[in-house]
Structure formats: structure tokens, C-alpha cells
Amino acid sequence: MDERAIGRSGQRVSVVGLGTWQLGADWGDVDDKEALSVLDAAVESGVTFFDTADVYGDGRSEQTIAGFLRGRPELDILVATKMGRRVDQLPENYVLDNFRAWNDRSRRNLGVDRLDLVQLHCPPTPVYSTDEVFDALDTLVEEERIAAYGVSVETCAEALTAIARPGVASVQIILNPFRMKPLLEVLPAAREAGVGIIARVPLASGLLSGKYTKDTVFPANDHRTYNRHGESFDQGETFSGVDYESGVEAAVEFAALAPEDFTPAQLALRWIIQQPGVTTVIPGARSPEQARANASAAALPELSEDTLTAIRDLYDRRIKEQVESRW
């Protein structure tokens, strides 16, 4: 699989990575054996980048990755984790002492002395403008606790503030055919500054897979049930902030745009890969089959201008008004 550099860090990752939120929690029950099978299927398909967080399953996702990699020492996988959601979301909690404590925990969970890439996990907006926060992150690099750092953001404005920071290697942001606003300013600014873009929620929590109907019921412990209206965290993380019923209708139209031999999910992933400035896209997977199908999007032909135009038209007609003013 093709690889691209994560901005200033120089670290290289596959253009399709693996998001491992599903392997921790918040998507229903996860079987340990199945989780390892997903990781195995991803790497056998060319994936060299895993994205996790210290709060996914309260560390379970990190520990699962560590166990998998211990059994496959020949692999060269870059693992990015996140920190900051283990405390009340107050700017004053983003200080060096807390960073060191969270870092120690993630290093234990992942079984490493130095973390490849650590991202602030969608912190309060003022954090992005606080010099002391980035001084503290620089200290973690100097102490060789982390090789590089980035941020995960909710809004385009937060992304632009972070991109202006000289030490930021990457920005992780929601980007998919139902969330196009980052194309306007964020991706061009990242390219200019040499900052990597990690595209998350690429399938709009599964909407863009075309598998769901208005009657689909998700488990009670799945965020697509309990956070549908932003009850537990930012609403944009669930279905990209799109109203579920209208999203299902738009997804039917999106699926009809898939070229021959593309699934709707692969169409969404291929669209993201083609956006100038994207480093990697990190779909999750609940099964080995999903992991392999997602990875295979990297090898599919580029989308035609007609298809790209049709996807843009769908967004403008059905989705833009719902999401663009909020994120």
C-alpha cells in the first residue's frame, strides 16, 4: 500500500490506516479474539498505522494493540494514541504533570518506552491557543517520552489554530463526503505548513456504508444510540453530526454513485484518499472482512471528475446546511 509522510515528523504511514475505537468500547460488545483478527487482517492488507486513545475501553484498545504487536515483532507499525479525556474538560487540566501521568499510562498499556505519536484528544477550544500546553508537549519530546505530537479537533477553526503551532506534526479531523468543510481552508493550510492530516469518521459512523435503514436499531452501549444528539460528547462524532433519518436517505443516493466494483464504503474512502493534503484515513472495522475491504480502497482506481462532482452536488443539496455552520 502507498505510504505518505505525517507532516513535519517525517514518519510514514499507509494511506489507509485502522481506527481502533471499536476495539475498545462505545460500539457495542467486542470479542478479544475478533479484535486481534481485525488487527491481523489490517496488517496483512498493507496497513501500517493504528490510531487509538487512552480512553477507548479505558485502555483496552491500547492493551489489545500491544498484545498483538508483541506476537508480531517483525511488523513495523506506527501507533498513534491520544490523551486528555480522562479528566474534566477544563483548560487548566492540560498541564505538564497531567501529560506525564497520561503518557506513563499509555506507555505501560502499549508496552513501549516512547510513543510514536500522541494527540491531544479534542480538548477545550482555549487549549489550542495556550503556549504552555505546547511547551509541555515539547518537553515530552525532549524527555523522549514521545517522538511527535499532534491534535485531534472538532472544528475547522481549532484545526487552523493548531496548524499555526510550529511543533504540531498532525491534525486529526472529521472528513468524509458528508463533512467537506475541511477542504476549504484546513487542508490547504496543512499542506502549506507541512502538517499531516489524519481523516477520521470517514464513513460517518457507518452511514456511508449504505447498510442502515431508518429502522436499524443499535445496541444501547453503542454511541450511535446514546450520543445521537450529543448527549455524551460532541455530536459531530456520531454520524458526522448529520440527522440520522435524512442521513440514511442521503446515503442511498450516495451508494448509487459507486462505480462498478466499488462498495459505498470504498467510494467514501477513495474520495478521502484523493483529497490533496490527506495523509491517511482511519476507518474502524468490526470484522476481518471489513478491515480487508477498507484497506483495498487504496488500490482502487481514482474517481472520475463526474463522480467527484456528483458527490459534491449531493453534499450541497442534502448535507451542507446541517453541518457546515457548526464544525
One Martini backbone bead per residue (centre of mass of N, CA, C, O) as a GRO file, in nm:
protein
  327
    1MET     BB    1   0.099   0.034   0.019
    2ASP     BB    2   0.077   0.344   0.027
    3GLU     BB    3   0.279   0.620   0.147
    4ARG     BB    4   0.284   0.885   0.395
    5ALA     BB    5   0.365   1.178   0.546
    6ILE     BB    6   0.371   1.320   0.877
    7GLY     BB    7   0.481   1.573   0.808
    8ARG     BB    8   0.729   1.691   1.017
    9SER     BB    9   0.809   1.400   1.126
   10GLY     BB   10   0.848   1.180   0.873
   11GLN     BB   11   0.644   0.983   0.913
   12ARG     BB   12   0.522   0.672   0.783
   13VAL     BB   13   0.204   0.587   0.623
   14SER     BB   14  -0.069   0.451   0.540
   15VAL     BB   15  -0.345   0.564   0.364
   16VAL     BB   16  -0.463   0.320   0.525
   17GLY     BB   17  -0.585   0.273   0.828
   18LEU     BB   18  -0.665   0.211   1.187
   19GLY     BB   19  -0.937   0.234   1.378
   20THR     BB   20  -0.980   0.152   1.754
   21TRP     BB   21  -1.248   0.214   1.898
   22GLN     BB   22  -1.399  -0.061   1.861
   23LEU     BB   23  -1.182  -0.222   2.050
   24GLY     BB   24  -1.296  -0.093   2.320
   25ALA     BB   25  -1.570   0.088   2.268
   26ASP     BB   26  -1.894   0.231   2.178
   27TRP     BB   27  -1.989  -0.041   1.974
   28GLY     BB   28  -2.022  -0.247   2.162
   29ASP     BB   29  -1.935  -0.554   2.172
   30VAL     BB   30  -1.600  -0.708   2.218
   31ASP     BB   31  -1.398  -0.950   2.096
   32ASP     BB   32  -1.078  -1.042   2.140
   33LYS     BB   33  -1.035  -1.227   1.897
   34GLU     BB   34  -1.157  -1.034   1.687
   35ALA     BB   35  -0.964  -0.800   1.732
   36LEU     BB   36  -0.708  -0.952   1.638
   37SER     BB   37  -0.818  -1.016   1.354
   38VAL     BB   38  -0.834  -0.725   1.259
   39LEU     BB   39  -0.534  -0.656   1.284
   40ASP     BB   40  -0.434  -0.878   1.097
   41ALA     BB   41  -0.591  -0.798   0.840
   42ALA     BB   42  -0.470  -0.519   0.810
   43VAL     BB   43  -0.164  -0.593   0.780
   44GLU     BB   44  -0.211  -0.795   0.541
   45SER     BB   45  -0.325  -0.524   0.370
   46GLY     BB   46  -0.093  -0.280   0.450
   47VAL     BB   47  -0.116  -0.174   0.728
   48THR     BB   48   0.084   0.092   0.932
   49PHE     BB   49  -0.173   0.223   1.103
   50PHE     BB   50  -0.261   0.307   1.437
   51ASP     BB   51  -0.555   0.428   1.612
   52THR     BB   52  -0.586   0.562   1.943
   53ALA     BB   53  -0.679   0.560   2.306
   54ASP     BB   54  -0.696   0.586   2.653
   55VAL     BB   55  -1.037   0.566   2.645
   56TYR     BB   56  -1.053   0.303   2.496
   57GLY     BB   57  -1.169   0.105   2.721
   58ASP     BB   58  -0.970   0.210   2.938
   59GLY     BB   59  -0.714   0.077   2.748
   60ARG     BB   60  -0.787  -0.172   2.573
   61SER     BB   61  -0.686  -0.091   2.295
   62GLU     BB   62  -0.390  -0.062   2.366
   63GLN     BB   63  -0.354  -0.353   2.480
   64THR     BB   64  -0.430  -0.503   2.221
   65ILE     BB   65  -0.204  -0.393   2.047
   66ALA     BB   66   0.029  -0.490   2.221
   67GLY     BB   67  -0.032  -0.794   2.203
   68PHE     BB   68  -0.009  -0.814   1.898
   69LEU     BB   69   0.289  -0.700   1.864
   70ARG     BB   70   0.431  -0.913   2.037
   71GLY     BB   71   0.348  -1.145   1.819
   72ARG     BB   72   0.476  -0.919   1.584
   73PRO     BB   73   0.797  -0.813   1.565
   74GLU     BB   74   0.823  -0.765   1.240
   75LEU     BB   75   0.661  -0.519   1.262
   76ASP     BB   76   0.590  -0.177   1.115
   77ILE     BB   77   0.411   0.011   1.342
   78LEU     BB   78   0.225   0.296   1.376
   79VAL     BB   79   0.131   0.447   1.692
   80ALA     BB   80  -0.153   0.629   1.781
   81THR     BB   81  -0.244   0.843   2.041
   82LYS     BB   82  -0.441   0.973   2.320
   83MET     BB   83  -0.509   1.275   2.526
   84GLY     BB   84  -0.749   1.428   2.789
   85ARG     BB   85  -1.028   1.241   2.872
   86ARG     BB   86  -0.970   1.173   3.200
   87VAL     BB   87  -1.091   1.459   3.249
   88ASP     BB   88  -1.203   1.740   3.294
   89GLN     BB   89  -1.301   1.988   3.051
   90LEU     BB   90  -1.031   2.181   3.135
   91PRO     BB   91  -0.770   2.381   3.069
   92GLU     BB   92  -0.618   2.337   3.355
   93ASN     BB   93  -0.558   2.015   3.284
   94TYR     BB   94  -0.332   2.114   3.062
   95VAL     BB   95  -0.053   1.975   3.195
   96LEU     BB   96   0.247   1.833   3.253
   97ASP     BB   97   0.175   1.637   3.480
   98ASN     BB   98  -0.058   1.504   3.327
   99PHE     BB   99   0.094   1.421   3.077
  100ARG     BB  100   0.285   1.225   3.221
  101ALA     BB  101   0.069   1.038   3.335
  102TRP     BB  102  -0.063   0.960   3.066
  103ASN     BB  103   0.195   0.862   2.933
  104ASP     BB  104   0.262   0.634   3.126
  105ARG     BB  105   0.006   0.470   3.074
  106SER     BB  106   0.039   0.428   2.765
  107ARG     BB  107   0.316   0.291   2.778
  108ARG     BB  108   0.215   0.051   2.936
  109ASN     BB  109  -0.011  -0.043   2.748
  110LEU     BB  110   0.201  -0.056   2.487
  111GLY     BB  111   0.500  -0.139   2.567
  112VAL     BB  112   0.670   0.142   2.577
  113ASP     BB  113   0.901   0.413   2.594
  114ARG     BB  114   0.795   0.537   2.313
  115LEU     BB  115   0.581   0.734   2.148
  116ASP     BB  116   0.506   0.809   1.829
  117LEU     BB  117   0.201   0.944   1.870
  118VAL     BB  118   0.049   1.234   2.019
  119GLN     BB  119  -0.290   1.337   2.095
  120LEU     BB  120  -0.502   1.566   2.145
  121HIS     BB  121  -0.843   1.503   2.271
  122CYS     BB  122  -1.048   1.724   2.211
  123PRO     BB  123  -1.013   1.990   2.348
  124PRO     BB  124  -1.054   2.274   2.462
  125THR     BB  125  -1.028   2.550   2.275
  126PRO     BB  126  -0.810   2.717   2.449
  127VAL     BB  127  -0.570   2.516   2.422
  128TYR     BB  128  -0.471   2.601   2.128
  129SER     BB  129  -0.379   2.906   2.267
  130THR     BB  130  -0.164   2.766   2.466
  131ASP     BB  131   0.165   2.775   2.520
  132GLU     BB  132   0.207   2.572   2.759
  133VAL     BB  133   0.106   2.322   2.617
  134PHE     BB  134   0.336   2.313   2.393
  135ASP     BB  135   0.569   2.312   2.587
  136ALA     BB  136   0.494   2.039   2.715
  137LEU     BB  137   0.517   1.874   2.455
  138ASP     BB  138   0.813   1.939   2.405
  139THR     BB  139   0.910   1.801   2.663
  140LEU     BB  140   0.829   1.511   2.583
  141VAL     BB  141   1.031   1.503   2.355
  142GLU     BB  142   1.291   1.566   2.518
  143GLU     BB  143   1.227   1.303   2.711
  144GLU     BB  144   1.142   1.062   2.516
  145ARG     BB  145   0.823   0.988   2.526
  146ILE     BB  146   0.800   1.125   2.240
  147ALA     BB  147   0.823   1.180   1.891
  148ALA     BB  148   0.528   1.310   1.853
  149TYR     BB  149   0.273   1.568   1.781
  150GLY     BB  150  -0.086   1.633   1.810
  151VAL     BB  151  -0.427   1.678   1.696
  152SER     BB  152  -0.771   1.662   1.792
  153VAL     BB  153  -1.066   1.777   1.628
  154GLU     BB  154  -1.382   1.945   1.567
  155THR     BB  155  -1.283   2.209   1.424
  156CYS     BB  156  -1.157   2.421   1.191
  157ALA     BB  157  -1.054   2.640   1.380
  158GLU     BB  158  -0.876   2.455   1.551
  159ALA     BB  159  -0.697   2.356   1.324
  160LEU     BB  160  -0.573   2.633   1.243
  161THR     BB  161  -0.441   2.690   1.516
  162ALA     BB  162  -0.259   2.434   1.520
  163ILE     BB  163  -0.102   2.471   1.249
  164ALA     BB  164   0.058   2.732   1.365
  165ARG     BB  165   0.219   2.529   1.519
  166PRO     BB  166   0.550   2.421   1.496
  167GLY     BB  167   0.513   2.118   1.648
  168VAL     BB  168   0.290   2.019   1.468
  169ALA     BB  169   0.233   1.720   1.283
  170SER     BB  170  -0.090   1.680   1.340
  171VAL     BB  171  -0.435   1.650   1.212
  172GLN     BB  172  -0.741   1.546   1.342
  173ILE     BB  173  -1.032   1.498   1.124
  174ILE     BB  174  -1.339   1.531   1.003
  175LEU     BB  175  -1.368   1.339   0.689
  176ASN     BB  176  -1.621   1.345   0.433
  177PRO     BB  177  -1.896   1.349   0.216
  178PHE     BB  178  -2.047   1.483   0.496
  179ARG     BB  179  -1.750   1.652   0.552
  180MET     BB  180  -1.613   1.931   0.366
  181LYS     BB  181  -1.493   2.189   0.505
  182PRO     BB  182  -1.177   2.121   0.519
  183LEU     BB  183  -1.122   2.193   0.214
  184LEU     BB  184  -1.110   2.505   0.225
  185GLU     BB  185  -0.861   2.549   0.465
  186VAL     BB  186  -0.716   2.316   0.613
  187LEU     BB  187  -0.565   2.162   0.389
  188PRO     BB  188  -0.405   2.400   0.272
  189ALA     BB  189  -0.262   2.478   0.541
  190ALA     BB  190  -0.122   2.207   0.587
  191ARG     BB  191   0.045   2.200   0.332
  192GLU     BB  192   0.200   2.468   0.386
  193ALA     BB  193   0.309   2.365   0.687
  194GLY     BB  194   0.356   2.047   0.711
  195VAL     BB  195   0.081   1.896   0.789
  196GLY     BB  196  -0.087   1.636   0.888
  197ILE     BB  197  -0.374   1.433   0.779
  198ILE     BB  198  -0.629   1.281   0.978
  199ALA     BB  199  -0.901   1.087   0.880
  200ARG     BB  200  -1.208   1.077   1.039
  201VAL     BB  201  -1.506   0.941   1.013
  202PRO     BB  202  -1.537   0.831   0.700
  203LEU     BB  203  -1.846   0.683   0.741
  204ALA     BB  204  -2.037   0.816   0.935
  205SER     BB  205  -2.087   0.572   1.133
  206GLY     BB  206  -2.189   0.398   0.856
  207LEU     BB  207  -2.370   0.548   0.657
  208LEU     BB  208  -2.172   0.514   0.392
  209SER     BB  209  -2.226   0.198   0.363
  210GLY     BB  210  -2.552   0.142   0.319
  211LYS     BB  211  -2.672  -0.057   0.572
  212TYR     BB  212  -2.889   0.148   0.666
  213THR     BB  213  -3.192   0.224   0.826
  214LYS     BB  214  -3.455   0.367   0.993
  215ASP     BB  215  -3.482   0.073   1.159
  216THR     BB  216  -3.223   0.072   1.287
  217VAL     BB  217  -3.071  -0.092   1.573
  218PHE     BB  218  -2.873  -0.002   1.835
  219PRO     BB  219  -2.704  -0.048   2.090
  220ALA     BB  220  -2.693   0.095   2.400
  221ASN     BB  221  -2.351   0.085   2.389
  222ASP     BB  222  -2.385   0.271   2.140
  223HIS     BB  223  -2.324   0.587   2.022
  224ARG     BB  224  -2.565   0.571   1.808
  225THR     BB  225  -2.756   0.600   2.060
  226TYR     BB  226  -2.630   0.784   2.316
  227ASN     BB  227  -2.508   1.026   2.089
  228ARG     BB  228  -2.702   1.144   1.865
  229HIS     BB  229  -2.733   1.445   2.039
  230GLY     BB  230  -2.478   1.491   2.236
  231GLU     BB  231  -2.490   1.365   2.538
  232SER     BB  232  -2.156   1.280   2.579
  233PHE     BB  233  -2.055   1.422   2.312
  234ASP     BB  234  -1.983   1.526   2.028
  235GLN     BB  235  -2.205   1.504   1.769
  236GLY     BB  236  -1.994   1.482   1.528
  237GLU     BB  237  -1.906   1.175   1.604
  238THR     BB  238  -2.210   1.116   1.514
  239PHE     BB  239  -2.280   1.100   1.194
  240SER     BB  240  -2.129   1.384   1.160
  241GLY     BB  241  -2.408   1.539   1.260
  242VAL     BB  242  -2.622   1.387   1.113
  243ASP     BB  243  -2.923   1.322   1.057
  244TYR     BB  244  -3.029   1.010   1.039
  245GLU     BB  245  -3.266   1.004   0.838
  246SER     BB  246  -3.138   1.191   0.621
  247GLY     BB  247  -2.879   1.023   0.598
  248VAL     BB  248  -3.003   0.769   0.480
  249GLU     BB  249  -3.107   0.901   0.224
  250ALA     BB  250  -2.828   1.005   0.123
  251ALA     BB  251  -2.690   0.723   0.118
  252VAL     BB  252  -2.848   0.609  -0.117
  253GLU     BB  253  -2.741   0.812  -0.323
  254PHE     BB  254  -2.442   0.754  -0.280
  255ALA     BB  255  -2.438   0.451  -0.359
  256ALA     BB  256  -2.523   0.512  -0.664
  257LEU     BB  257  -2.216   0.635  -0.728
  258ALA     BB  258  -2.082   0.372  -0.748
  259PRO     BB  259  -1.869   0.210  -0.902
  260GLU     BB  260  -1.760  -0.048  -1.036
  261ASP     BB  261  -1.640  -0.248  -0.766
  262PHE     BB  262  -1.775  -0.062  -0.553
  263THR     BB  263  -1.833   0.030  -0.250
  264PRO     BB  264  -1.952   0.272  -0.058
  265ALA     BB  265  -1.711   0.274   0.137
  266GLN     BB  266  -1.491   0.291  -0.085
  267LEU     BB  267  -1.585   0.556  -0.198
  268ALA     BB  268  -1.528   0.725   0.054
  269LEU     BB  269  -1.225   0.655   0.081
  270ARG     BB  270  -1.133   0.744  -0.200
  271TRP     BB  271  -1.217   1.037  -0.171
  272ILE     BB  272  -1.021   1.103   0.059
  273ILE     BB  273  -0.747   1.018  -0.066
  274GLN     BB  274  -0.778   1.245  -0.306
  275GLN     BB  275  -0.727   1.466  -0.109
  276PRO     BB  276  -0.536   1.724  -0.079
  277GLY     BB  277  -0.338   1.651   0.226
  278VAL     BB  278  -0.387   1.366   0.283
  279THR     BB  279  -0.243   1.104   0.462
  280THR     BB  280  -0.483   0.953   0.630
  281VAL     BB  281  -0.721   0.691   0.688
  282ILE     BB  282  -0.947   0.573   0.979
  283PRO     BB  283  -1.102   0.313   0.973
  284GLY     BB  284  -1.304   0.097   1.108
  285ALA     BB  285  -1.349  -0.246   1.254
  286ARG     BB  286  -1.545  -0.554   1.328
  287SER     BB  287  -1.392  -0.715   1.095
  288PRO     BB  288  -1.186  -0.862   0.876
  289GLU     BB  289  -1.350  -0.792   0.624
  290GLN     BB  290  -1.356  -0.488   0.670
  291ALA     BB  291  -1.053  -0.438   0.677
  292ARG     BB  292  -0.995  -0.538   0.388
  293ALA     BB  293  -1.192  -0.353   0.234
  294ASN     BB  294  -1.073  -0.086   0.324
  295ALA     BB  295  -0.779  -0.127   0.222
  296SER     BB  296  -0.858  -0.169  -0.087
  297ALA     BB  297  -0.913   0.133  -0.160
  298ALA     BB  298  -0.612   0.207  -0.234
  299ALA     BB  299  -0.631   0.030  -0.523
  300LEU     BB  300  -0.828   0.197  -0.650
  301PRO     BB  301  -0.947   0.391  -0.867
  302GLU     BB  302  -0.986   0.688  -0.956
  303LEU     BB  303  -1.203   0.930  -0.952
  304SER     BB  304  -1.407   1.093  -1.133
  305GLU     BB  305  -1.526   1.400  -1.205
  306ASP     BB  306  -1.822   1.315  -1.209
  307THR     BB  307  -1.826   1.185  -0.928
  308LEU     BB  308  -1.723   1.426  -0.765
  309THR     BB  309  -1.957   1.615  -0.848
  310ALA     BB  310  -2.189   1.440  -0.735
  311ILE     BB  311  -2.097   1.446  -0.441
  312ARG     BB  312  -2.108   1.751  -0.407
  313ASP     BB  313  -2.407   1.785  -0.474
  314LEU     BB  314  -2.516   1.617  -0.243
  315TYR     BB  315  -2.402   1.787  -0.016
  316ASP     BB  316  -2.531   2.060  -0.092
  317ARG     BB  317  -2.836   1.955  -0.078
  318ARG     BB  318  -2.834   1.763   0.211
  319ILE     BB  319  -2.585   1.860   0.427
  320LYS     BB  320  -2.449   2.141   0.465
  321GLU     BB  321  -2.665   2.288   0.648
  322GLN     BB  322  -2.618   2.098   0.902
  323VAL     BB  323  -2.272   2.132   0.942
  324GLU     BB  324  -2.100   2.391   0.853
  325SER     BB  325  -2.173   2.593   1.102
  326ARG     BB  326  -2.049   2.395   1.344
  327TRP     BB  327  -1.741   2.279   1.217
   0.00000   0.00000   0.00000
